[in-house]
Amino acid sequence: MVASSNDFVDVVARARGVLVTATGAHTFRLESRGESPAWYCDLDDGTPTGENDPASFVRWVCPELRVVRSPTTSTIPLLDVHRPGPHSDLGRIVSWFGRLAGRLSSPSTTGVESRYAYSDPHGILDDRLRHRVEHWPTAMHGDGVVRPAELWSIQVTNEGLVITSVSWWNSAPALDHQIALAIDIAGRLTAQQAEGPRS
């Protein structure tokens, strides 16, 4: 008997003791059970609907870690990690200027590393967490090739801590990796908030 491509969701839910609170033909929601801080994880397999042809995504959210910005608060993000692209042009330009000057850009000064652009002014992500951000288990991708899953972004927004990966499916190890990574980052952020602002 061949397992359906969605069985990985139930496998991870059972192993972690979390609730599957919503299921659709192509979508799922997992929710923590009595954990603090509380979280949920939405999954969409990316099945085309009409004219829309979305990519699959897994989006983990911790609403308790939301940040409400006002005109008087700092615009520096509490934590922001994302794949290079149009939204990280500044980081790539800084890195490019560093190479022109004959030296490699330092991640601590530019916030840019090989695979992702990092803004982590409070040092939430240590070397072990950064390694986990950049190294994932394999999964089936939208192009039908099995290769490591990848993070899309980590952000602290007015919605909370949001950790998103895209374009992979059918991998219990990748889903478990994302949830474990997210829970550990949420723990670090919670501890940082309890300590209060650093001088």
PyMOL commands that place a pseudoatom at each C-alpha (Angstrom):
pseudoatom trace, name=CA, resn=MET, resi=1, chain=A, elem=C, hetatm=0, pos=[0.000, 0.000, 0.000]
pseudoatom trace, name=CA, resn=VAL, resi=2, chain=A, elem=C, hetatm=0, pos=[1.394, 3.410, -0.998]
pseudoatom trace, name=CA, resn=ALA, resi=3, chain=A, elem=C, hetatm=0, pos=[0.975, 6.159, 1.590]
pseudoatom trace, name=CA, resn=SER, resi=4, chain=A, elem=C, hetatm=0, pos=[-0.755, 9.315, 0.428]
pseudoatom trace, name=CA, resn=SER, resi=5, chain=A, elem=C, hetatm=0, pos=[1.461, 12.371, 0.055]
pseudoatom trace, name=CA, resn=ASN, resi=6, chain=A, elem=C, hetatm=0, pos=[-0.309, 14.016, 3.008]
pseudoatom trace, name=CA, resn=ASP, resi=7, chain=A, elem=C, hetatm=0, pos=[0.346, 11.282, 5.585]
pseudoatom trace, name=CA, resn=PHE, resi=8, chain=A, elem=C, hetatm=0, pos=[3.493, 13.076, 6.726]
pseudoatom trace, name=CA, resn=VAL, resi=9, chain=A, elem=C, hetatm=0, pos=[1.298, 15.685, 8.458]
pseudoatom trace, name=CA, resn=ASP, resi=10, chain=A, elem=C, hetatm=0, pos=[-0.360, 13.031, 10.657]
pseudoatom trace, name=CA, resn=VAL, resi=11, chain=A, elem=C, hetatm=0, pos=[2.993, 11.344, 11.325]
pseudoatom trace, name=CA, resn=VAL, resi=12, chain=A, elem=C, hetatm=0, pos=[4.464, 14.564, 12.732]
pseudoatom trace, name=CA, resn=ALA, resi=13, chain=A, elem=C, hetatm=0, pos=[1.263, 15.462, 14.616]
pseudoatom trace, name=CA, resn=ARG, resi=14, chain=A, elem=C, hetatm=0, pos=[1.252, 12.070, 16.370]
pseudoatom trace, name=CA, resn=ALA, resi=15, chain=A, elem=C, hetatm=0, pos=[4.979, 12.138, 17.135]
pseudoatom trace, name=CA, resn=ARG, resi=16, chain=A, elem=C, hetatm=0, pos=[4.803, 15.643, 18.604]
pseudoatom trace, name=CA, resn=GLY, resi=17, chain=A, elem=C, hetatm=0, pos=[1.428, 15.235, 20.315]
pseudoatom trace, name=CA, resn=VAL, resi=18, chain=A, elem=C, hetatm=0, pos=[-0.039, 18.267, 18.547]
pseudoatom trace, name=CA, resn=LEU, resi=19, chain=A, elem=C, hetatm=0, pos=[-3.564, 18.747, 17.242]
pseudoatom trace, name=CA, resn=VAL, resi=20, chain=A, elem=C, hetatm=0, pos=[-4.644, 18.664, 13.606]
pseudoatom trace, name=CA, resn=THR, resi=21, chain=A, elem=C, hetatm=0, pos=[-7.390, 21.285, 13.949]
pseudoatom trace, name=CA, resn=ALA, resi=22, chain=A, elem=C, hetatm=0, pos=[-8.264, 21.854, 10.313]
pseudoatom trace, name=CA, resn=THR, resi=23, chain=A, elem=C, hetatm=0, pos=[-8.012, 19.776, 7.190]
pseudoatom trace, name=CA, resn=GLY, resi=24, chain=A, elem=C, hetatm=0, pos=[-9.155, 20.475, 3.686]
pseudoatom trace, name=CA, resn=ALA, resi=25, chain=A, elem=C, hetatm=0, pos=[-8.573, 18.806, 0.385]
pseudoatom trace, name=CA, resn=HIS, resi=26, chain=A, elem=C, hetatm=0, pos=[-5.182, 20.518, 0.144]
pseudoatom trace, name=CA, resn=THR, resi=27, chain=A, elem=C, hetatm=0, pos=[-4.673, 22.358, 3.457]
pseudoatom trace, name=CA, resn=PHE, resi=28, chain=A, elem=C, hetatm=0, pos=[-3.933, 21.485, 7.070]
pseudoatom trace, name=CA, resn=ARG, resi=29, chain=A, elem=C, hetatm=0, pos=[-3.468, 23.261, 10.390]
pseudoatom trace, name=CA, resn=LEU, resi=30, chain=A, elem=C, hetatm=0, pos=[-1.488, 21.907, 13.315]
pseudoatom trace, name=CA, resn=GLU, resi=31, chain=A, elem=C, hetatm=0, pos=[-1.764, 23.547, 16.741]
pseudoatom trace, name=CA, resn=SER, resi=32, chain=A, elem=C, hetatm=0, pos=[0.241, 23.184, 19.902]
pseudoatom trace, name=CA, resn=ARG, resi=33, chain=A, elem=C, hetatm=0, pos=[-1.477, 21.532, 22.830]
pseudoatom trace, name=CA, resn=GLY, resi=34, chain=A, elem=C, hetatm=0, pos=[-0.882, 23.347, 26.132]
pseudoatom trace, name=CA, resn=GLU, resi=35, chain=A, elem=C, hetatm=0, pos=[2.562, 24.569, 25.077]
pseudoatom trace, name=CA, resn=SER, resi=36, chain=A, elem=C, hetatm=0, pos=[3.767, 28.031, 25.968]
pseudoatom trace, name=CA, resn=PRO, resi=37, chain=A, elem=C, hetatm=0, pos=[4.055, 30.028, 23.877]
pseudoatom trace, name=CA, resn=ALA, resi=38, chain=A, elem=C, hetatm=0, pos=[1.155, 28.679, 21.832]
pseudoatom trace, name=CA, resn=TRP, resi=39, chain=A, elem=C, hetatm=0, pos=[1.622, 28.242, 18.067]
pseudoatom trace, name=CA, resn=TYR, resi=40, chain=A, elem=C, hetatm=0, pos=[-0.049, 26.957, 14.935]
pseudoatom trace, name=CA, resn=CYS, resi=41, chain=A, elem=C, hetatm=0, pos=[1.300, 25.716, 11.622]
pseudoatom trace, name=CA, resn=ASP, resi=42, chain=A, elem=C, hetatm=0, pos=[-0.581, 26.050, 8.318]
pseudoatom trace, name=CA, resn=LEU, resi=43, chain=A, elem=C, hetatm=0, pos=[0.275, 23.809, 5.387]
pseudoatom trace, name=CA, resn=ASP, resi=44, chain=A, elem=C, hetatm=0, pos=[-0.914, 24.092, 1.789]
pseudoatom trace, name=CA, resn=ASP, resi=45, chain=A, elem=C, hetatm=0, pos=[0.121, 21.557, -0.839]
pseudoatom trace, name=CA, resn=GLY, resi=46, chain=A, elem=C, hetatm=0, pos=[0.031, 24.148, -3.617]
pseudoatom trace, name=CA, resn=THR, resi=47, chain=A, elem=C, hetatm=0, pos=[-2.654, 22.493, -5.720]
pseudoatom trace, name=CA, resn=PRO, resi=48, chain=A, elem=C, hetatm=0, pos=[-3.696, 24.886, -8.514]
pseudoatom trace, name=CA, resn=THR, resi=49, chain=A, elem=C, hetatm=0, pos=[-7.137, 26.437, -8.112]
pseudoatom trace, name=CA, resn=GLY, resi=50, chain=A, elem=C, hetatm=0, pos=[-8.591, 27.970, -11.254]
pseudoatom trace, name=CA, resn=GLU, resi=51, chain=A, elem=C, hetatm=0, pos=[-6.137, 30.494, -12.666]
pseudoatom trace, name=CA, resn=ASN, resi=52, chain=A, elem=C, hetatm=0, pos=[-4.036, 30.499, -9.512]
pseudoatom trace, name=CA, resn=ASP, resi=53, chain=A, elem=C, hetatm=0, pos=[-0.983, 28.190, -9.427]
pseudoatom trace, name=CA, resn=PRO, resi=54, chain=A, elem=C, hetatm=0, pos=[0.505, 28.643, -5.950]
pseudoatom trace, name=CA, resn=ALA, resi=55, chain=A, elem=C, hetatm=0, pos=[3.614, 27.021, -4.517]
pseudoatom trace, name=CA, resn=SER, resi=56, chain=A, elem=C, hetatm=0, pos=[3.209, 24.685, -1.571]
pseudoatom trace, name=CA, resn=PHE, resi=57, chain=A, elem=C, hetatm=0, pos=[4.055, 26.284, 1.751]
pseudoatom trace, name=CA, resn=VAL, resi=58, chain=A, elem=C, hetatm=0, pos=[4.446, 25.536, 5.450]
pseudoatom trace, name=CA, resn=ARG, resi=59, chain=A, elem=C, hetatm=0, pos=[3.906, 28.561, 7.701]
pseudoatom trace, name=CA, resn=TRP, resi=60, chain=A, elem=C, hetatm=0, pos=[4.510, 28.358, 11.474]
pseudoatom trace, name=CA, resn=VAL, resi=61, chain=A, elem=C, hetatm=0, pos=[3.129, 31.241, 13.568]
pseudoatom trace, name=CA, resn=CYS, resi=62, chain=A, elem=C, hetatm=0, pos=[3.452, 32.158, 17.258]
pseudoatom trace, name=CA, resn=PRO, resi=63, chain=A, elem=C, hetatm=0, pos=[0.938, 34.985, 17.881]
pseudoatom trace, name=CA, resn=GLU, resi=64, chain=A, elem=C, hetatm=0, pos=[2.197, 35.607, 21.434]
pseudoatom trace, name=CA, resn=LEU, resi=65, chain=A, elem=C, hetatm=0, pos=[5.425, 37.032, 19.978]
pseudoatom trace, name=CA, resn=ARG, resi=66, chain=A, elem=C, hetatm=0, pos=[3.749, 39.709, 17.867]
pseudoatom trace, name=CA, resn=VAL, resi=67, chain=A, elem=C, hetatm=0, pos=[5.347, 43.124, 17.693]
pseudoatom trace, name=CA, resn=VAL, resi=68, chain=A, elem=C, hetatm=0, pos=[3.146, 46.178, 17.328]
pseudoatom trace, name=CA, resn=ARG, resi=69, chain=A, elem=C, hetatm=0, pos=[5.022, 49.041, 15.741]
pseudoatom trace, name=CA, resn=SER, resi=70, chain=A, elem=C, hetatm=0, pos=[4.146, 52.674, 16.333]
pseudoatom trace, name=CA, resn=PRO, resi=71, chain=A, elem=C, hetatm=0, pos=[5.604, 55.786, 14.694]
pseudoatom trace, name=CA, resn=THR, resi=72, chain=A, elem=C, hetatm=0, pos=[7.912, 56.206, 17.707]
pseudoatom trace, name=CA, resn=THR, resi=73, chain=A, elem=C, hetatm=0, pos=[9.300, 52.647, 17.814]
pseudoatom trace, name=CA, resn=SER, resi=74, chain=A, elem=C, hetatm=0, pos=[12.464, 51.516, 16.097]
pseudoatom trace, name=CA, resn=THR, resi=75, chain=A, elem=C, hetatm=0, pos=[12.174, 50.291, 12.522]
pseudoatom trace, name=CA, resn=ILE, resi=76, chain=A, elem=C, hetatm=0, pos=[15.006, 47.795, 13.064]
pseudoatom trace, name=CA, resn=PRO, resi=77, chain=A, elem=C, hetatm=0, pos=[13.477, 44.322, 12.957]
pseudoatom trace, name=CA, resn=LEU, resi=78, chain=A, elem=C, hetatm=0, pos=[13.701, 42.185, 16.079]
pseudoatom trace, name=CA, resn=LEU, resi=79, chain=A, elem=C, hetatm=0, pos=[14.591, 39.238, 13.831]
pseudoatom trace, name=CA, resn=ASP, resi=80, chain=A, elem=C, hetatm=0, pos=[14.483, 38.887, 10.058]
pseudoatom trace, name=CA, resn=VAL, resi=81, chain=A, elem=C, hetatm=0, pos=[15.988, 36.086, 7.974]
pseudoatom trace, name=CA, resn=HIS, resi=82, chain=A, elem=C, hetatm=0, pos=[15.131, 35.624, 4.318]
pseudoatom trace, name=CA, resn=ARG, resi=83, chain=A, elem=C, hetatm=0, pos=[16.426, 34.174, 1.110]
pseudoatom trace, name=CA, resn=PRO, resi=84, chain=A, elem=C, hetatm=0, pos=[18.294, 36.569, -1.145]
pseudoatom trace, name=CA, resn=GLY, resi=85, chain=A, elem=C, hetatm=0, pos=[16.147, 38.212, -3.759]
pseudoatom trace, name=CA, resn=PRO, resi=86, chain=A, elem=C, hetatm=0, pos=[14.717, 41.587, -4.677]
pseudoatom trace, name=CA, resn=HIS, resi=87, chain=A, elem=C, hetatm=0, pos=[13.880, 42.280, -1.022]
pseudoatom trace, name=CA, resn=SER, resi=88, chain=A, elem=C, hetatm=0, pos=[17.536, 41.947, 0.024]
pseudoatom trace, name=CA, resn=ASP, resi=89, chain=A, elem=C, hetatm=0, pos=[19.238, 44.102, -2.606]
pseudoatom trace, name=CA, resn=LEU, resi=90, chain=A, elem=C, hetatm=0, pos=[20.818, 46.346, 0.006]
pseudoatom trace, name=CA, resn=GLY, resi=91, chain=A, elem=C, hetatm=0, pos=[22.546, 43.411, 1.649]
pseudoatom trace, name=CA, resn=ARG, resi=92, chain=A, elem=C, hetatm=0, pos=[23.837, 42.152, -1.685]
pseudoatom trace, name=CA, resn=ILE, resi=93, chain=A, elem=C, hetatm=0, pos=[25.116, 45.620, -2.627]
pseudoatom trace, name=CA, resn=VAL, resi=94, chain=A, elem=C, hetatm=0, pos=[26.973, 45.930, 0.692]
pseudoatom trace, name=CA, resn=SER, resi=95, chain=A, elem=C, hetatm=0, pos=[28.478, 42.476, 0.136]
pseudoatom trace, name=CA, resn=TRP, resi=96, chain=A, elem=C, hetatm=0, pos=[29.452, 43.423, -3.425]
pseudoatom trace, name=CA, resn=PHE, resi=97, chain=A, elem=C, hetatm=0, pos=[31.200, 46.600, -2.232]
pseudoatom trace, name=CA, resn=GLY, resi=98, chain=A, elem=C, hetatm=0, pos=[33.059, 44.520, 0.351]
pseudoatom trace, name=CA, resn=ARG, resi=99, chain=A, elem=C, hetatm=0, pos=[34.341, 42.196, -2.374]
pseudoatom trace, name=CA, resn=LEU, resi=100, chain=A, elem=C, hetatm=0, pos=[35.360, 45.194, -4.517]
pseudoatom trace, name=CA, resn=ALA, resi=101, chain=A, elem=C, hetatm=0, pos=[37.408, 46.467, -1.608]
pseudoatom trace, name=CA, resn=GLY, resi=102, chain=A, elem=C, hetatm=0, pos=[39.313, 43.160, -1.666]
pseudoatom trace, name=CA, resn=ARG, resi=103, chain=A, elem=C, hetatm=0, pos=[37.852, 41.559, 1.421]
pseudoatom trace, name=CA, resn=LEU, resi=104, chain=A, elem=C, hetatm=0, pos=[34.950, 39.332, 2.223]
pseudoatom trace, name=CA, resn=SER, resi=105, chain=A, elem=C, hetatm=0, pos=[32.040, 41.021, 3.915]
pseudoatom trace, name=CA, resn=SER, resi=106, chain=A, elem=C, hetatm=0, pos=[31.693, 40.172, 7.565]
pseudoatom trace, name=CA, resn=PRO, resi=107, chain=A, elem=C, hetatm=0, pos=[28.257, 38.825, 8.515]
pseudoatom trace, name=CA, resn=SER, resi=108, chain=A, elem=C, hetatm=0, pos=[28.395, 40.779, 11.773]
pseudoatom trace, name=CA, resn=THR, resi=109, chain=A, elem=C, hetatm=0, pos=[28.715, 44.072, 9.923]
pseudoatom trace, name=CA, resn=THR, resi=110, chain=A, elem=C, hetatm=0, pos=[26.564, 43.485, 6.861]
pseudoatom trace, name=CA, resn=GLY, resi=111, chain=A, elem=C, hetatm=0, pos=[24.024, 40.960, 8.133]
pseudoatom trace, name=CA, resn=VAL, resi=112, chain=A, elem=C, hetatm=0, pos=[24.534, 38.872, 4.977]
pseudoatom trace, name=CA, resn=GLU, resi=113, chain=A, elem=C, hetatm=0, pos=[25.719, 35.274, 4.842]
pseudoatom trace, name=CA, resn=SER, resi=114, chain=A, elem=C, hetatm=0, pos=[26.061, 32.814, 2.004]
pseudoatom trace, name=CA, resn=ARG, resi=115, chain=A, elem=C, hetatm=0, pos=[22.468, 31.585, 1.655]
pseudoatom trace, name=CA, resn=TYR, resi=116, chain=A, elem=C, hetatm=0, pos=[20.353, 34.065, 3.640]
pseudoatom trace, name=CA, resn=ALA, resi=117, chain=A, elem=C, hetatm=0, pos=[20.193, 37.712, 4.613]
pseudoatom trace, name=CA, resn=TYR, resi=118, chain=A, elem=C, hetatm=0, pos=[20.170, 38.037, 8.419]
pseudoatom trace, name=CA, resn=SER, resi=119, chain=A, elem=C, hetatm=0, pos=[19.051, 40.897, 10.625]
pseudoatom trace, name=CA, resn=ASP, resi=120, chain=A, elem=C, hetatm=0, pos=[19.479, 39.708, 14.215]
pseudoatom trace, name=CA, resn=PRO, resi=121, chain=A, elem=C, hetatm=0, pos=[20.440, 42.716, 16.373]
pseudoatom trace, name=CA, resn=HIS, resi=122, chain=A, elem=C, hetatm=0, pos=[19.775, 40.852, 19.646]
pseudoatom trace, name=CA, resn=GLY, resi=123, chain=A, elem=C, hetatm=0, pos=[21.777, 37.725, 18.796]
pseudoatom trace, name=CA, resn=ILE, resi=124, chain=A, elem=C, hetatm=0, pos=[18.793, 35.369, 18.935]
pseudoatom trace, name=CA, resn=LEU, resi=125, chain=A, elem=C, hetatm=0, pos=[20.351, 32.957, 16.426]
pseudoatom trace, name=CA, resn=ASP, resi=126, chain=A, elem=C, hetatm=0, pos=[23.570, 31.358, 17.642]
pseudoatom trace, name=CA, resn=ASP, resi=127, chain=A, elem=C, hetatm=0, pos=[25.786, 29.236, 15.375]
pseudoatom trace, name=CA, resn=ARG, resi=128, chain=A, elem=C, hetatm=0, pos=[23.792, 26.050, 16.033]
pseudoatom trace, name=CA, resn=LEU, resi=129, chain=A, elem=C, hetatm=0, pos=[20.474, 27.709, 15.158]
pseudoatom trace, name=CA, resn=ARG, resi=130, chain=A, elem=C, hetatm=0, pos=[21.988, 29.279, 12.032]
pseudoatom trace, name=CA, resn=HIS, resi=131, chain=A, elem=C, hetatm=0, pos=[23.205, 25.845, 10.978]
pseudoatom trace, name=CA, resn=ARG, resi=132, chain=A, elem=C, hetatm=0, pos=[19.659, 24.505, 11.381]
pseudoatom trace, name=CA, resn=VAL, resi=133, chain=A, elem=C, hetatm=0, pos=[18.276, 27.479, 9.423]
pseudoatom trace, name=CA, resn=GLU, resi=134, chain=A, elem=C, hetatm=0, pos=[20.553, 26.621, 6.515]
pseudoatom trace, name=CA, resn=HIS, resi=135, chain=A, elem=C, hetatm=0, pos=[20.508, 22.780, 6.585]
pseudoatom trace, name=CA, resn=TRP, resi=136, chain=A, elem=C, hetatm=0, pos=[17.212, 20.904, 6.216]
pseudoatom trace, name=CA, resn=PRO, resi=137, chain=A, elem=C, hetatm=0, pos=[16.181, 17.285, 5.569]
pseudoatom trace, name=CA, resn=THR, resi=138, chain=A, elem=C, hetatm=0, pos=[15.179, 16.276, 2.054]
pseudoatom trace, name=CA, resn=ALA, resi=139, chain=A, elem=C, hetatm=0, pos=[11.669, 16.694, 0.670]
pseudoatom trace, name=CA, resn=MET, resi=140, chain=A, elem=C, hetatm=0, pos=[9.808, 16.434, -2.634]
pseudoatom trace, name=CA, resn=HIS, resi=141, chain=A, elem=C, hetatm=0, pos=[9.861, 19.791, -4.415]
pseudoatom trace, name=CA, resn=GLY, resi=142, chain=A, elem=C, hetatm=0, pos=[7.377, 21.304, -6.853]
pseudoatom trace, name=CA, resn=ASP, resi=143, chain=A, elem=C, hetatm=0, pos=[9.574, 20.313, -9.786]
pseudoatom trace, name=CA, resn=GLY, resi=144, chain=A, elem=C, hetatm=0, pos=[9.365, 16.648, -8.715]
pseudoatom trace, name=CA, resn=VAL, resi=145, chain=A, elem=C, hetatm=0, pos=[12.970, 16.498, -7.500]
pseudoatom trace, name=CA, resn=VAL, resi=146, chain=A, elem=C, hetatm=0, pos=[13.897, 15.285, -4.014]
pseudoatom trace, name=CA, resn=ARG, resi=147, chain=A, elem=C, hetatm=0, pos=[16.404, 17.649, -2.403]
pseudoatom trace, name=CA, resn=PRO, resi=148, chain=A, elem=C, hetatm=0, pos=[16.743, 19.442, 0.943]
pseudoatom trace, name=CA, resn=ALA, resi=149, chain=A, elem=C, hetatm=0, pos=[13.794, 21.617, 1.929]
pseudoatom trace, name=CA, resn=GLU, resi=150, chain=A, elem=C, hetatm=0, pos=[14.631, 25.282, 2.463]
pseudoatom trace, name=CA, resn=LEU, resi=151, chain=A, elem=C, hetatm=0, pos=[13.558, 28.106, 4.675]
pseudoatom trace, name=CA, resn=TRP, resi=152, chain=A, elem=C, hetatm=0, pos=[11.871, 31.045, 2.951]
pseudoatom trace, name=CA, resn=SER, resi=153, chain=A, elem=C, hetatm=0, pos=[11.818, 33.519, 5.856]
pseudoatom trace, name=CA, resn=ILE, resi=154, chain=A, elem=C, hetatm=0, pos=[11.804, 34.141, 9.597]
pseudoatom trace, name=CA, resn=GLN, resi=155, chain=A, elem=C, hetatm=0, pos=[10.145, 37.366, 10.716]
pseudoatom trace, name=CA, resn=VAL, resi=156, chain=A, elem=C, hetatm=0, pos=[8.722, 38.945, 13.842]
pseudoatom trace, name=CA, resn=THR, resi=157, chain=A, elem=C, hetatm=0, pos=[5.695, 40.955, 12.714]
pseudoatom trace, name=CA, resn=ASN, resi=158, chain=A, elem=C, hetatm=0, pos=[2.392, 42.270, 14.026]
pseudoatom trace, name=CA, resn=GLU, resi=159, chain=A, elem=C, hetatm=0, pos=[1.138, 38.714, 13.445]
pseudoatom trace, name=CA, resn=GLY, resi=160, chain=A, elem=C, hetatm=0, pos=[3.831, 37.176, 15.656]
pseudoatom trace, name=CA, resn=LEU, resi=161, chain=A, elem=C, hetatm=0, pos=[6.930, 35.096, 14.979]
pseudoatom trace, name=CA, resn=VAL, resi=162, chain=A, elem=C, hetatm=0, pos=[6.378, 33.712, 11.453]
pseudoatom trace, name=CA, resn=ILE, resi=163, chain=A, elem=C, hetatm=0, pos=[8.622, 31.018, 9.974]
pseudoatom trace, name=CA, resn=THR, resi=164, chain=A, elem=C, hetatm=0, pos=[7.854, 30.034, 6.377]
pseudoatom trace, name=CA, resn=SER, resi=165, chain=A, elem=C, hetatm=0, pos=[9.206, 27.472, 3.944]
pseudoatom trace, name=CA, resn=VAL, resi=166, chain=A, elem=C, hetatm=0, pos=[7.939, 26.969, 0.391]
pseudoatom trace, name=CA, resn=SER, resi=167, chain=A, elem=C, hetatm=0, pos=[7.919, 24.636, -2.606]
pseudoatom trace, name=CA, resn=TRP, resi=168, chain=A, elem=C, hetatm=0, pos=[8.338, 21.301, -0.806]
pseudoatom trace, name=CA, resn=TRP, resi=169, chain=A, elem=C, hetatm=0, pos=[5.943, 18.590, 0.365]
pseudoatom trace, name=CA, resn=ASN, resi=170, chain=A, elem=C, hetatm=0, pos=[5.669, 15.048, 1.698]
pseudoatom trace, name=CA, resn=SER, resi=171, chain=A, elem=C, hetatm=0, pos=[8.516, 15.011, 4.211]
pseudoatom trace, name=CA, resn=ALA, resi=172, chain=A, elem=C, hetatm=0, pos=[7.894, 14.316, 7.887]
pseudoatom trace, name=CA, resn=PRO, resi=173, chain=A, elem=C, hetatm=0, pos=[11.556, 15.061, 8.725]
pseudoatom trace, name=CA, resn=ALA, resi=174, chain=A, elem=C, hetatm=0, pos=[11.376, 18.481, 7.003]
pseudoatom trace, name=CA, resn=LEU, resi=175, chain=A, elem=C, hetatm=0, pos=[8.104, 19.381, 8.756]
pseudoatom trace, name=CA, resn=ASP, resi=176, chain=A, elem=C, hetatm=0, pos=[9.464, 18.243, 12.109]
pseudoatom trace, name=CA, resn=HIS, resi=177, chain=A, elem=C, hetatm=0, pos=[12.669, 20.226, 11.445]
pseudoatom trace, name=CA, resn=GLN, resi=178, chain=A, elem=C, hetatm=0, pos=[10.682, 23.408, 10.788]
pseudoatom trace, name=CA, resn=ILE, resi=179, chain=A, elem=C, hetatm=0, pos=[8.526, 22.986, 13.895]
pseudoatom trace, name=CA, resn=ALA, resi=180, chain=A, elem=C, hetatm=0, pos=[11.518, 22.190, 16.149]
pseudoatom trace, name=CA, resn=LEU, resi=181, chain=A, elem=C, hetatm=0, pos=[13.502, 25.130, 14.755]
pseudoatom trace, name=CA, resn=ALA, resi=182, chain=A, elem=C, hetatm=0, pos=[10.527, 27.456, 15.216]
pseudoatom trace, name=CA, resn=ILE, resi=183, chain=A, elem=C, hetatm=0, pos=[9.906, 26.336, 18.807]
pseudoatom trace, name=CA, resn=ASP, resi=184, chain=A, elem=C, hetatm=0, pos=[13.572, 26.882, 19.704]
pseudoatom trace, name=CA, resn=ILE, resi=185, chain=A, elem=C, hetatm=0, pos=[13.621, 30.362, 18.134]
pseudoatom trace, name=CA, resn=ALA, resi=186, chain=A, elem=C, hetatm=0, pos=[10.376, 31.217, 19.939]
pseudoatom trace, name=CA, resn=GLY, resi=187, chain=A, elem=C, hetatm=0, pos=[11.988, 30.106, 23.202]
pseudoatom trace, name=CA, resn=ARG, resi=188, chain=A, elem=C, hetatm=0, pos=[14.963, 32.394, 22.581]
pseudoatom trace, name=CA, resn=LEU, resi=189, chain=A, elem=C, hetatm=0, pos=[12.707, 35.341, 21.731]
pseudoatom trace, name=CA, resn=THR, resi=190, chain=A, elem=C, hetatm=0, pos=[10.552, 34.706, 24.814]
pseudoatom trace, name=CA, resn=ALA, resi=191, chain=A, elem=C, hetatm=0, pos=[13.651, 34.658, 27.042]
pseudoatom trace, name=CA, resn=GLN, resi=192, chain=A, elem=C, hetatm=0, pos=[14.966, 37.851, 25.389]
pseudoatom trace, name=CA, resn=GLN, resi=193, chain=A, elem=C, hetatm=0, pos=[11.636, 39.620, 25.971]
pseudoatom trace, name=CA, resn=ALA, resi=194, chain=A, elem=C, hetatm=0, pos=[11.630, 38.499, 29.638]
pseudoatom trace, name=CA, resn=GLU, resi=195, chain=A, elem=C, hetatm=0, pos=[15.112, 39.998, 30.109]
pseudoatom trace, name=CA, resn=GLY, resi=196, chain=A, elem=C, hetatm=0, pos=[13.893, 43.317, 28.700]
pseudoatom trace, name=CA, resn=PRO, resi=197, chain=A, elem=C, hetatm=0, pos=[15.755, 45.639, 26.338]
pseudoatom trace, name=CA, resn=ARG, resi=198, chain=A, elem=C, hetatm=0, pos=[19.525, 45.417, 26.294]
pseudoatom trace, name=CA, resn=SER, resi=199, chain=A, elem=C, hetatm=0, pos=[21.529, 48.590, 26.750]
for i in range(1, 199): cmd.bond("trace and resi %d" % i, "trace and resi %d" % (i + 1))
show_as sticks, trace
zoom trace
